Amino acid sequence: MRIQVLPVAALAILLVACGGGAKPVAATPTSKAADAGDIKITGDAASPVNKIAISAIADLQKYWTDEYPKLYGSDYKPVEGGFYA
């Protein structure tokens, strides 16, 4: 009888340990996407792939403009030298 109870007890302990608890809450974006119009690239800016790249660069620049001062205590300096398609 003990041999049959042991696997059931082990399964019950495993389920209790792995299940339940607080469910994680997904972060809600607090800001809108950055304005990609601020990003200038040298090359074909009309290409669909380059439009995606411009949008990603704008988002990264906005993120670091907001977060860099919180982390490092000084202003973020945007990328210099330009972007090339």
PDB file of N, CA, C and O in Angstrom, chain B, residues numbered from 101:
ATOM      1  N   MET B 101       0.807  -1.183   0.000  1.00  0.00           N
ATOM      2  CA  MET B 101       0.000   0.000   0.000  1.00  0.00           C
ATOM      3  C   MET B 101       0.859   1.260   0.000  1.00  0.00           C
ATOM      4  O   MET B 101       0.525   2.235  -0.673  1.00  0.00           O
ATOM      5  N   ARG B 102       1.964   1.249   0.749  1.00  0.00           N
ATOM      6  CA  ARG B 102       2.840   2.411   0.796  1.00  0.00           C
ATOM      7  C   ARG B 102       3.442   2.708  -0.573  1.00  0.00           C
ATOM      8  O   ARG B 102       3.628   3.874  -0.921  1.00  0.00           O
ATOM      9  N   ILE B 103       3.744   1.696  -1.339  1.00  0.00           N
ATOM     10  CA  ILE B 103       4.350   1.879  -2.655  1.00  0.00           C
ATOM     11  C   ILE B 103       3.390   2.593  -3.594  1.00  0.00           C
ATOM     12  O   ILE B 103       3.844   3.371  -4.433  1.00  0.00           O
ATOM     13  N   GLN B 104       2.103   2.369  -3.495  1.00  0.00           N
ATOM     14  CA  GLN B 104       1.118   3.034  -4.343  1.00  0.00           C
ATOM     15  C   GLN B 104       0.872   4.473  -3.884  1.00  0.00           C
ATOM     16  O   GLN B 104       0.576   5.337  -4.709  1.00  0.00           O
ATOM     17  N   VAL B 105       0.988   4.737  -2.615  1.00  0.00           N
ATOM     18  CA  VAL B 105       0.733   6.067  -2.070  1.00  0.00           C
ATOM     19  C   VAL B 105       1.888   7.013  -2.414  1.00  0.00           C
ATOM     20  O   VAL B 105       1.662   8.197  -2.662  1.00  0.00           O
ATOM     21  N   LEU B 106       3.098   6.510  -2.431  1.00  0.00           N
ATOM     22  CA  LEU B 106       4.271   7.337  -2.673  1.00  0.00           C
ATOM     23  C   LEU B 106       4.206   8.072  -4.018  1.00  0.00           C
ATOM     24  O   LEU B 106       4.433   9.282  -4.029  1.00  0.00           O
ATOM     25  N   PRO B 107       3.910   7.421  -5.151  1.00  0.00           N
ATOM     26  CA  PRO B 107       3.832   8.157  -6.418  1.00  0.00           C
ATOM     27  C   PRO B 107       2.699   9.184  -6.425  1.00  0.00           C
ATOM     28  O   PRO B 107       2.850  10.268  -6.989  1.00  0.00           O
ATOM     29  N   VAL B 108       1.585   8.856  -5.813  1.00  0.00           N
ATOM     30  CA  VAL B 108       0.471   9.805  -5.759  1.00  0.00           C
ATOM     31  C   VAL B 108       0.855  11.018  -4.922  1.00  0.00           C
ATOM     32  O   VAL B 108       0.562  12.151  -5.305  1.00  0.00           O
ATOM     33  N   ALA B 109       1.500  10.798  -3.796  1.00  0.00           N
ATOM     34  CA  ALA B 109       1.929  11.900  -2.936  1.00  0.00           C
ATOM     35  C   ALA B 109       2.974  12.764  -3.651  1.00  0.00           C
ATOM     36  O   ALA B 109       2.932  13.992  -3.578  1.00  0.00           O
ATOM     37  N   ALA B 110       3.907  12.109  -4.338  1.00  0.00           N
ATOM     38  CA  ALA B 110       4.937  12.855  -5.067  1.00  0.00           C
ATOM     39  C   ALA B 110       4.311  13.709  -6.164  1.00  0.00           C
ATOM     40  O   ALA B 110       4.717  14.854  -6.361  1.00  0.00           O
ATOM     41  N   LEU B 111       3.333  13.168  -6.877  1.00  0.00           N
ATOM     42  CA  LEU B 111       2.648  13.913  -7.926  1.00  0.00           C
ATOM     43  C   LEU B 111       1.889  15.099  -7.339  1.00  0.00           C
ATOM     44  O   LEU B 111       1.901  16.190  -7.911  1.00  0.00           O
ATOM     45  N   ALA B 112       1.236  14.892  -6.212  1.00  0.00           N
ATOM     46  CA  ALA B 112       0.494  15.973  -5.566  1.00  0.00           C
ATOM     47  C   ALA B 112       1.432  17.098  -5.140  1.00  0.00           C
ATOM     48  O   ALA B 112       1.113  18.272  -5.330  1.00  0.00           O
ATOM     49  N   ILE B 113       2.565  16.760  -4.575  1.00  0.00           N
ATOM     50  CA  ILE B 113       3.545  17.771  -4.155  1.00  0.00           C
ATOM     51  C   ILE B 113       4.082  18.524  -5.368  1.00  0.00           C
ATOM     52  O   ILE B 113       4.235  19.745  -5.323  1.00  0.00           O
ATOM     53  N   LEU B 114       4.365  17.808  -6.442  1.00  0.00           N
ATOM     54  CA  LEU B 114       4.865  18.436  -7.665  1.00  0.00           C
ATOM     55  C   LEU B 114       3.844  19.418  -8.231  1.00  0.00           C
ATOM     56  O   LEU B 114       4.205  20.530  -8.615  1.00  0.00           O
ATOM     57  N   LEU B 115       2.591  19.026  -8.286  1.00  0.00           N
ATOM     58  CA  LEU B 115       1.548  19.905  -8.821  1.00  0.00           C
ATOM     59  C   LEU B 115       1.345  21.139  -7.957  1.00  0.00           C
ATOM     60  O   LEU B 115       1.124  22.229  -8.483  1.00  0.00           O
ATOM     61  N   VAL B 116       1.416  20.987  -6.646  1.00  0.00           N
ATOM     62  CA  VAL B 116       1.254  22.128  -5.749  1.00  0.00           C
ATOM     63  C   VAL B 116       2.441  23.076  -5.893  1.00  0.00           C
ATOM     64  O   VAL B 116       2.269  24.295  -5.884  1.00  0.00           O
ATOM     65  N   ALA B 117       3.631  22.525  -6.023  1.00  0.00           N
ATOM     66  CA  ALA B 117       4.829  23.355  -6.123  1.00  0.00           C
ATOM     67  C   ALA B 117       4.902  24.104  -7.445  1.00  0.00           C
ATOM     68  O   ALA B 117       5.388  25.234  -7.480  1.00  0.00           O
ATOM     69  N   CYS B 118       4.436  23.510  -8.522  1.00  0.00           N
ATOM     70  CA  CYS B 118       4.559  24.127  -9.844  1.00  0.00           C
ATOM     71  C   CYS B 118       3.360  24.975 -10.241  1.00  0.00           C
ATOM     72  O   CYS B 118       3.492  25.859 -11.087  1.00  0.00           O
ATOM     73  N   GLY B 119       2.234  24.739  -9.672  1.00  0.00           N
ATOM     74  CA  GLY B 119       1.038  25.456 -10.095  1.00  0.00           C
ATOM     75  C   GLY B 119       0.667  26.546  -9.124  1.00  0.00           C
ATOM     76  O   GLY B 119       1.286  26.709  -8.073  1.00  0.00           O
ATOM     77  N   GLY B 120      -0.363  27.294  -9.499  1.00  0.00           N
ATOM     78  CA  GLY B 120      -0.901  28.318  -8.610  1.00  0.00           C
ATOM     79  C   GLY B 120       0.018  29.509  -8.478  1.00  0.00           C
ATOM     80  O   GLY B 120       0.898  29.736  -9.308  1.00  0.00           O
ATOM     81  N   GLY B 121      -0.196  30.246  -7.445  1.00  0.00           N
ATOM     82  CA  GLY B 121       0.608  31.430  -7.215  1.00  0.00           C
ATOM     83  C   GLY B 121       0.126  32.591  -8.060  1.00  0.00           C
ATOM     84  O   GLY B 121      -0.821  32.470  -8.838  1.00  0.00           O
ATOM     85  N   ALA B 122       0.786  33.695  -7.893  1.00  0.00           N
ATOM     86  CA  ALA B 122       0.416  34.900  -8.631  1.00  0.00           C
ATOM     87  C   ALA B 122       0.756  34.740 -10.103  1.00  0.00           C
ATOM     88  O   ALA B 122       1.826  34.243 -10.457  1.00  0.00           O
ATOM     89  N   LYS B 123      -0.144  35.155 -10.935  1.00  0.00           N
ATOM     90  CA  LYS B 123       0.079  35.113 -12.376  1.00  0.00           C
ATOM     91  C   LYS B 123       0.856  36.364 -12.785  1.00  0.00           C
ATOM     92  O   LYS B 123       0.536  37.460 -12.325  1.00  0.00           O
ATOM     93  N   PRO B 124       1.877  36.220 -13.646  1.00  0.00           N
ATOM     94  CA  PRO B 124       2.617  37.395 -14.095  1.00  0.00           C
ATOM     95  C   PRO B 124       1.724  38.306 -14.931  1.00  0.00           C
ATOM     96  O   PRO B 124       0.879  37.843 -15.697  1.00  0.00           O
ATOM     97  N   VAL B 125       1.927  39.586 -14.769  1.00  0.00           N
ATOM     98  CA  VAL B 125       1.155  40.570 -15.515  1.00  0.00           C
ATOM     99  C   VAL B 125       2.048  41.146 -16.596  1.00  0.00           C
ATOM    100  O   VAL B 125       3.159  41.598 -16.319  1.00  0.00           O
ATOM    101  N   ALA B 126       1.561  41.130 -17.825  1.00  0.00           N
ATOM    102  CA  ALA B 126       2.338  41.674 -18.935  1.00  0.00           C
ATOM    103  C   ALA B 126       2.452  43.182 -18.790  1.00  0.00           C
ATOM    104  O   ALA B 126       1.500  43.853 -18.394  1.00  0.00           O
ATOM    105  N   ALA B 127       3.606  43.697 -19.109  1.00  0.00           N
ATOM    106  CA  ALA B 127       3.809  45.140 -19.042  1.00  0.00           C
ATOM    107  C   ALA B 127       2.980  45.824 -20.116  1.00  0.00           C
ATOM    108  O   ALA B 127       2.853  45.337 -21.240  1.00  0.00           O
ATOM    109  N   THR B 128       2.431  46.944 -19.746  1.00  0.00           N
ATOM    110  CA  THR B 128       1.644  47.718 -20.688  1.00  0.00           C
ATOM    111  C   THR B 128       2.524  48.855 -21.194  1.00  0.00           C
ATOM    112  O   THR B 128       3.114  49.579 -20.393  1.00  0.00           O
ATOM    113  N   PRO B 129       2.619  49.019 -22.500  1.00  0.00           N
ATOM    114  CA  PRO B 129       3.435  50.115 -23.011  1.00  0.00           C
ATOM    115  C   PRO B 129       2.913  51.446 -22.487  1.00  0.00           C
ATOM    116  O   PRO B 129       1.710  51.708 -22.488  1.00  0.00           O
ATOM    117  N   THR B 130       3.849  52.281 -22.040  1.00  0.00           N
ATOM    118  CA  THR B 130       3.445  53.563 -21.480  1.00  0.00           C
ATOM    119  C   THR B 130       3.619  54.704 -22.464  1.00  0.00           C
ATOM    120  O   THR B 130       3.119  55.807 -22.242  1.00  0.00           O
ATOM    121  N   SER B 131       4.316  54.443 -23.535  1.00  0.00           N
ATOM    122  CA  SER B 131       4.515  55.516 -24.501  1.00  0.00           C
ATOM    123  C   SER B 131       4.263  54.994 -25.911  1.00  0.00           C
ATOM    124  O   SER B 131       4.301  53.793 -26.177  1.00  0.00           O
ATOM    125  N   LYS B 132       4.010  55.926 -26.782  1.00  0.00           N
ATOM    126  CA  LYS B 132       3.769  55.561 -28.179  1.00  0.00           C
ATOM    127  C   LYS B 132       5.099  55.394 -28.893  1.00  0.00           C
ATOM    128  O   LYS B 132       6.151  55.764 -28.372  1.00  0.00           O
ATOM    129  N   ALA B 133       5.037  54.838 -30.080  1.00  0.00           N
ATOM    130  CA  ALA B 133       6.254  54.659 -30.872  1.00  0.00           C
ATOM    131  C   ALA B 133       6.875  56.010 -31.187  1.00  0.00           C
ATOM    132  O   ALA B 133       6.180  57.019 -31.303  1.00  0.00           O
ATOM    133  N   ALA B 134       8.169  56.011 -31.321  1.00  0.00           N
ATOM    134  CA  ALA B 134       8.887  57.240 -31.627  1.00  0.00           C
ATOM    135  C   ALA B 134       8.553  57.703 -33.037  1.00  0.00           C
ATOM    136  O   ALA B 134       8.139  56.911 -33.884  1.00  0.00           O
ATOM    137  N   ASP B 135       8.733  58.968 -33.270  1.00  0.00           N
ATOM    138  CA  ASP B 135       8.471  59.533 -34.593  1.00  0.00           C
ATOM    139  C   ASP B 135       9.637  59.205 -35.510  1.00  0.00           C
ATOM    140  O   ASP B 135      10.743  59.712 -35.321  1.00  0.00           O
ATOM    141  N   ALA B 136       9.395  58.367 -36.494  1.00  0.00           N
ATOM    142  CA  ALA B 136      10.444  57.954 -37.422  1.00  0.00           C
ATOM    143  C   ALA B 136      10.847  59.089 -38.344  1.00  0.00           C
ATOM    144  O   ALA B 136      11.873  58.998 -39.018  1.00  0.00           O
ATOM    145  N   GLY B 137      10.052  60.170 -38.390  1.00  0.00           N
ATOM    146  CA  GLY B 137      10.387  61.314 -39.225  1.00  0.00           C
ATOM    147  C   GLY B 137      11.647  62.028 -38.774  1.00  0.00           C
ATOM    148  O   GLY B 137      12.246  62.781 -39.542  1.00  0.00           O
ATOM    149  N   ASP B 138      12.055  61.794 -37.521  1.00  0.00           N
ATOM    150  CA  ASP B 138      13.271  62.423 -37.001  1.00  0.00           C
ATOM    151  C   ASP B 138      14.534  61.720 -37.488  1.00  0.00           C
ATOM    152  O   ASP B 138      15.627  62.277 -37.394  1.00  0.00           O
ATOM    153  N   ILE B 139      14.395  60.515 -38.001  1.00  0.00           N
ATOM    154  CA  ILE B 139      15.552  59.727 -38.426  1.00  0.00           C
ATOM    155  C   ILE B 139      15.790  59.940 -39.912  1.00  0.00           C
ATOM    156  O   ILE B 139      14.891  59.747 -40.731  1.00  0.00           O
ATOM    157  N   LYS B 140      16.984  60.330 -40.245  1.00  0.00           N
ATOM    158  CA  LYS B 140      17.375  60.524 -41.646  1.00  0.00           C
ATOM    159  C   LYS B 140      18.427  59.480 -41.993  1.00  0.00           C
ATOM    160  O   LYS B 140      19.380  59.262 -41.245  1.00  0.00           O
ATOM    161  N   ILE B 141      18.238  58.842 -43.138  1.00  0.00           N
ATOM    162  CA  ILE B 141      19.239  57.887 -43.586  1.00  0.00           C
ATOM    163  C   ILE B 141      19.732  58.291 -44.964  1.00  0.00           C
ATOM    164  O   ILE B 141      19.027  58.944 -45.733  1.00  0.00           O
ATOM    165  N   THR B 142      20.951  57.889 -45.254  1.00  0.00           N
ATOM    166  CA  THR B 142      21.516  58.116 -46.568  1.00  0.00           C
ATOM    167  C   THR B 142      21.264  56.856 -47.378  1.00  0.00           C
ATOM    168  O   THR B 142      21.701  55.772 -46.995  1.00  0.00           O
ATOM    169  N   GLY B 143      20.573  56.990 -48.478  1.00  0.00           N
ATOM    170  CA  GLY B 143      20.223  55.835 -49.294  1.00  0.00           C
ATOM    171  C   GLY B 143      18.734  55.836 -49.571  1.00  0.00           C
ATOM    172  O   GLY B 143      18.073  56.867 -49.442  1.00  0.00           O
ATOM    173  N   ASP B 144      18.213  54.703 -49.946  1.00  0.00           N
ATOM    174  CA  ASP B 144      16.814  54.565 -50.331  1.00  0.00           C
ATOM    175  C   ASP B 144      15.924  54.416 -49.099  1.00  0.00           C
ATOM    176  O   ASP B 144      15.724  53.306 -48.607  1.00  0.00           O
ATOM    177  N   ALA B 145      15.396  55.521 -48.607  1.00  0.00           N
ATOM    178  CA  ALA B 145      14.546  55.486 -47.422  1.00  0.00           C
ATOM    179  C   ALA B 145      13.154  54.946 -47.732  1.00  0.00           C
ATOM    180  O   ALA B 145      12.395  54.644 -46.810  1.00  0.00           O
ATOM    181  N   ALA B 146      12.803  54.818 -49.012  1.00  0.00           N
ATOM    182  CA  ALA B 146      11.469  54.359 -49.399  1.00  0.00           C
ATOM    183  C   ALA B 146      11.360  52.834 -49.436  1.00  0.00           C
ATOM    184  O   ALA B 146      10.253  52.301 -49.501  1.00  0.00           O
ATOM    185  N   SER B 147      12.474  52.134 -49.397  1.00  0.00           N
ATOM    186  CA  SER B 147      12.462  50.668 -49.428  1.00  0.00           C
ATOM    187  C   SER B 147      11.722  50.145 -48.197  1.00  0.00           C
ATOM    188  O   SER B 147      11.920  50.661 -47.097  1.00  0.00           O
ATOM    189  N   PRO B 148      10.865  49.120 -48.368  1.00  0.00           N
ATOM    190  CA  PRO B 148      10.125  48.581 -47.217  1.00  0.00           C
ATOM    191  C   PRO B 148      11.027  48.127 -46.062  1.00  0.00           C
ATOM    192  O   PRO B 148      10.705  48.353 -44.896  1.00  0.00           O
ATOM    193  N   VAL B 149      12.138  47.499 -46.385  1.00  0.00           N
ATOM    194  CA  VAL B 149      13.061  47.051 -45.341  1.00  0.00           C
ATOM    195  C   VAL B 149      13.671  48.253 -44.626  1.00  0.00           C
ATOM    196  O   VAL B 149      13.822  48.235 -43.405  1.00  0.00           O
ATOM    197  N   ASN B 150      14.018  49.282 -45.368  1.00  0.00           N
ATOM    198  CA  ASN B 150      14.607  50.467 -44.746  1.00  0.00           C
ATOM    199  C   ASN B 150      13.586  51.227 -43.914  1.00  0.00           C
ATOM    200  O   ASN B 150      13.956  51.858 -42.924  1.00  0.00           O
ATOM    201  N   LYS B 151      12.318  51.186 -44.288  1.00  0.00           N
ATOM    202  CA  LYS B 151      11.275  51.820 -43.471  1.00  0.00           C
ATOM    203  C   LYS B 151      11.189  51.133 -42.108  1.00  0.00           C
ATOM    204  O   LYS B 151      11.023  51.793 -41.081  1.00  0.00           O
ATOM    205  N   ILE B 152      11.303  49.807 -42.107  1.00  0.00           N
ATOM    206  CA  ILE B 152      11.294  49.060 -40.845  1.00  0.00           C
ATOM    207  C   ILE B 152      12.521  49.428 -40.021  1.00  0.00           C
ATOM    208  O   ILE B 152      12.425  49.627 -38.810  1.00  0.00           O
ATOM    209  N   ALA B 153      13.672  49.518 -40.678  1.00  0.00           N
ATOM    210  CA  ALA B 153      14.907  49.865 -39.977  1.00  0.00           C
ATOM    211  C   ALA B 153      14.822  51.271 -39.391  1.00  0.00           C
ATOM    212  O   ALA B 153      15.270  51.491 -38.265  1.00  0.00           O
ATOM    213  N   ILE B 154      14.263  52.219 -40.124  1.00  0.00           N
ATOM    214  CA  ILE B 154      14.120  53.591 -39.637  1.00  0.00           C
ATOM    215  C   ILE B 154      13.215  53.616 -38.402  1.00  0.00           C
ATOM    216  O   ILE B 154      13.508  54.295 -37.419  1.00  0.00           O
ATOM    217  N   SER B 155      12.123  52.871 -38.469  1.00  0.00           N
ATOM    218  CA  SER B 155      11.205  52.813 -37.328  1.00  0.00           C
ATOM    219  C   SER B 155      11.894  52.207 -36.106  1.00  0.00           C
ATOM    220  O   SER B 155      11.722  52.695 -34.989  1.00  0.00           O
ATOM    221  N   ALA B 156      12.667  51.154 -36.313  1.00  0.00           N
ATOM    222  CA  ALA B 156      13.389  50.515 -35.205  1.00  0.00           C
ATOM    223  C   ALA B 156      14.427  51.456 -34.613  1.00  0.00           C
ATOM    224  O   ALA B 156      14.572  51.531 -33.392  1.00  0.00           O
ATOM    225  N   ILE B 157      15.147  52.172 -35.460  1.00  0.00           N
ATOM    226  CA  ILE B 157      16.148  53.131 -34.981  1.00  0.00           C
ATOM    227  C   ILE B 157      15.475  54.228 -34.169  1.00  0.00           C
ATOM    228  O   ILE B 157      15.976  54.617 -33.114  1.00  0.00           O
ATOM    229  N   ALA B 158      14.340  54.727 -34.657  1.00  0.00           N
ATOM    230  CA  ALA B 158      13.610  55.771 -33.935  1.00  0.00           C
ATOM    231  C   ALA B 158      13.167  55.276 -32.561  1.00  0.00           C
ATOM    232  O   ALA B 158      13.273  55.999 -31.570  1.00  0.00           O
ATOM    233  N   ASP B 159      12.670  54.040 -32.505  1.00  0.00           N
ATOM    234  CA  ASP B 159      12.242  53.471 -31.223  1.00  0.00           C
ATOM    235  C   ASP B 159      13.418  53.323 -30.261  1.00  0.00           C
ATOM    236  O   ASP B 159      13.300  53.629 -29.075  1.00  0.00           O
ATOM    237  N   LEU B 160      14.549  52.855 -30.776  1.00  0.00           N
ATOM    238  CA  LEU B 160      15.730  52.706 -29.925  1.00  0.00           C
ATOM    239  C   LEU B 160      16.237  54.051 -29.412  1.00  0.00           C
ATOM    240  O   LEU B 160      16.602  54.179 -28.243  1.00  0.00           O
ATOM    241  N   GLN B 161      16.258  55.036 -30.279  1.00  0.00           N
ATOM    242  CA  GLN B 161      16.711  56.371 -29.867  1.00  0.00           C
ATOM    243  C   GLN B 161      15.786  56.931 -28.780  1.00  0.00           C
ATOM    244  O   GLN B 161      16.256  57.507 -27.799  1.00  0.00           O
ATOM    245  N   LYS B 162      14.474  56.761 -28.957  1.00  0.00           N
ATOM    246  CA  LYS B 162      13.524  57.256 -27.958  1.00  0.00           C
ATOM    247  C   LYS B 162      13.705  56.507 -26.641  1.00  0.00           C
ATOM    248  O   LYS B 162      13.723  57.121 -25.574  1.00  0.00           O
ATOM    249  N   TYR B 163      13.838  55.187 -26.712  1.00  0.00           N
ATOM    250  CA  TYR B 163      14.020  54.386 -25.499  1.00  0.00           C
ATOM    251  C   TYR B 163      15.225  54.878 -24.698  1.00  0.00           C
ATOM    252  O   TYR B 163      15.125  55.139 -23.499  1.00  0.00           O
ATOM    253  N   TRP B 164      16.363  54.999 -25.379  1.00  0.00           N
ATOM    254  CA  TRP B 164      17.561  55.391 -24.655  1.00  0.00           C
ATOM    255  C   TRP B 164      17.527  56.839 -24.206  1.00  0.00           C
ATOM    256  O   TRP B 164      18.147  57.183 -23.200  1.00  0.00           O
ATOM    257  N   THR B 165      16.816  57.699 -24.930  1.00  0.00           N
ATOM    258  CA  THR B 165      16.656  59.085 -24.483  1.00  0.00           C
ATOM    259  C   THR B 165      15.895  59.117 -23.160  1.00  0.00           C
ATOM    260  O   THR B 165      16.198  59.931 -22.287  1.00  0.00           O
ATOM    261  N   ASP B 166      14.912  58.237 -23.009  1.00  0.00           N
ATOM    262  CA  ASP B 166      14.129  58.179 -21.775  1.00  0.00           C
ATOM    263  C   ASP B 166      14.849  57.437 -20.648  1.00  0.00           C
ATOM    264  O   ASP B 166      14.805  57.876 -19.499  1.00  0.00           O
ATOM    265  N   GLU B 167      15.503  56.333 -20.957  1.00  0.00           N
ATOM    266  CA  GLU B 167      16.047  55.442 -19.937  1.00  0.00           C
ATOM    267  C   GLU B 167      17.491  55.742 -19.517  1.00  0.00           C
ATOM    268  O   GLU B 167      17.855  55.506 -18.365  1.00  0.00           O
ATOM    269  N   TYR B 168      18.308  56.253 -20.424  1.00  0.00           N
ATOM    270  CA  TYR B 168      19.725  56.478 -20.129  1.00  0.00           C
ATOM    271  C   TYR B 168      19.937  57.360 -18.891  1.00  0.00           C
ATOM    272  O   TYR B 168      20.750  57.021 -18.031  1.00  0.00           O
ATOM    273  N   PRO B 169      19.212  58.493 -18.791  1.00  0.00           N
ATOM    274  CA  PRO B 169      19.410  59.326 -17.594  1.00  0.00           C
ATOM    275  C   PRO B 169      19.051  58.602 -16.291  1.00  0.00           C
ATOM    276  O   PRO B 169      19.691  58.831 -15.265  1.00  0.00           O
ATOM    277  N   LYS B 170      18.045  57.741 -16.322  1.00  0.00           N
ATOM    278  CA  LYS B 170      17.660  56.999 -15.120  1.00  0.00           C
ATOM    279  C   LYS B 170      18.755  56.028 -14.699  1.00  0.00           C
ATOM    280  O   LYS B 170      18.995  55.827 -13.508  1.00  0.00           O
ATOM    281  N   LEU B 171      19.414  55.428 -15.682  1.00  0.00           N
ATOM    282  CA  LEU B 171      20.420  54.418 -15.391  1.00  0.00           C
ATOM    283  C   LEU B 171      21.801  54.995 -15.109  1.00  0.00           C
ATOM    284  O   LEU B 171      22.519  54.509 -14.235  1.00  0.00           O
ATOM    285  N   TYR B 172      22.165  56.033 -15.853  1.00  0.00           N
ATOM    286  CA  TYR B 172      23.543  56.520 -15.793  1.00  0.00           C
ATOM    287  C   TYR B 172      23.695  57.950 -15.288  1.00  0.00           C
ATOM    288  O   TYR B 172      24.818  58.426 -15.120  1.00  0.00           O
ATOM    289  N   GLY B 173      22.582  58.642 -15.043  1.00  0.00           N
ATOM    290  CA  GLY B 173      22.653  59.973 -14.455  1.00  0.00           C
ATOM    291  C   GLY B 173      23.122  61.076 -15.380  1.00  0.00           C
ATOM    292  O   GLY B 173      23.446  62.165 -14.906  1.00  0.00           O
ATOM    293  N   SER B 174      23.171  60.841 -16.666  1.00  0.00           N
ATOM    294  CA  SER B 174      23.528  61.891 -17.619  1.00  0.00           C
ATOM    295  C   SER B 174      22.653  61.737 -18.858  1.00  0.00           C
ATOM    296  O   SER B 174      21.993  60.714 -19.043  1.00  0.00           O
ATOM    297  N   ASP B 175      22.656  62.760 -19.699  1.00  0.00           N
ATOM    298  CA  ASP B 175      21.820  62.724 -20.892  1.00  0.00           C
ATOM    299  C   ASP B 175      22.378  61.756 -21.936  1.00  0.00           C
ATOM    300  O   ASP B 175      23.590  61.577 -22.065  1.00  0.00           O
ATOM    301  N   TYR B 176      21.465  61.144 -22.669  1.00  0.00           N
ATOM    302  CA  TYR B 176      21.833  60.259 -23.775  1.00  0.00           C
ATOM    303  C   TYR B 176      22.256  61.097 -24.964  1.00  0.00           C
ATOM    304  O   TYR B 176      21.596  62.079 -25.305  1.00  0.00           O
ATOM    305  N   LYS B 177      23.347  60.715 -25.591  1.00  0.00           N
ATOM    306  CA  LYS B 177      23.801  61.384 -26.802  1.00  0.00           C
ATOM    307  C   LYS B 177      23.395  60.530 -27.996  1.00  0.00           C
ATOM    308  O   LYS B 177      23.883  59.408 -28.138  1.00  0.00           O
ATOM    309  N   PRO B 178      22.509  61.036 -28.860  1.00  0.00           N
ATOM    310  CA  PRO B 178      22.088  60.250 -30.019  1.00  0.00           C
ATOM    311  C   PRO B 178      23.270  59.859 -30.911  1.00  0.00           C
ATOM    312  O   PRO B 178      24.335  60.473 -30.868  1.00  0.00           O
ATOM    313  N   VAL B 179      23.052  58.841 -31.701  1.00  0.00           N
ATOM    314  CA  VAL B 179      24.075  58.352 -32.613  1.00  0.00           C
ATOM    315  C   VAL B 179      24.491  59.479 -33.550  1.00  0.00           C
ATOM    316  O   VAL B 179      23.645  60.198 -34.083  1.00  0.00           O
ATOM    317  N   GLU B 180      25.797  59.628 -33.746  1.00  0.00           N
ATOM    318  CA  GLU B 180      26.323  60.648 -34.647  1.00  0.00           C
ATOM    319  C   GLU B 180      26.889  59.994 -35.887  1.00  0.00           C
ATOM    320  O   GLU B 180      27.254  58.818 -35.865  1.00  0.00           O
ATOM    321  N   GLY B 181      26.963  60.735 -36.951  1.00  0.00           N
ATOM    322  CA  GLY B 181      27.582  60.219 -38.162  1.00  0.00           C
ATOM    323  C   GLY B 181      26.570  59.774 -39.196  1.00  0.00           C
ATOM    324  O   GLY B 181      26.917  59.585 -40.362  1.00  0.00           O
ATOM    325  N   GLY B 182      25.324  59.603 -38.787  1.00  0.00           N
ATOM    326  CA  GLY B 182      24.279  59.251 -39.723  1.00  0.00           C
ATOM    327  C   GLY B 182      24.038  57.768 -39.843  1.00  0.00           C
ATOM    328  O   GLY B 182      24.787  56.941 -39.323  1.00  0.00           O
ATOM    329  N   PHE B 183      22.963  57.458 -40.548  1.00  0.00           N
ATOM    330  CA  PHE B 183      22.581  56.087 -40.818  1.00  0.00           C
ATOM    331  C   PHE B 183      22.585  55.886 -42.328  1.00  0.00           C
ATOM    332  O   PHE B 183      22.210  56.779 -43.089  1.00  0.00           O
ATOM    333  N   TYR B 184      23.009  54.718 -42.742  1.00  0.00           N
ATOM    334  CA  TYR B 184      23.138  54.437 -44.176  1.00  0.00           C
ATOM    335  C   TYR B 184      22.347  53.193 -44.536  1.00  0.00           C
ATOM    336  O   TYR B 184      22.424  52.166 -43.862  1.00  0.00           O
ATOM    337  N   ALA B 185      21.581  53.311 -45.620  1.00  0.00           N
ATOM    338  CA  ALA B 185      20.784  52.173 -46.099  1.00  0.00           C
ATOM    339  C   ALA B 185      21.669  51.158 -46.774  1.00  0.00           C
ATOM    340  O   ALA B 185      21.183  50.130 -47.244  1.00  0.00           O
TER     341      ALA B 185
END
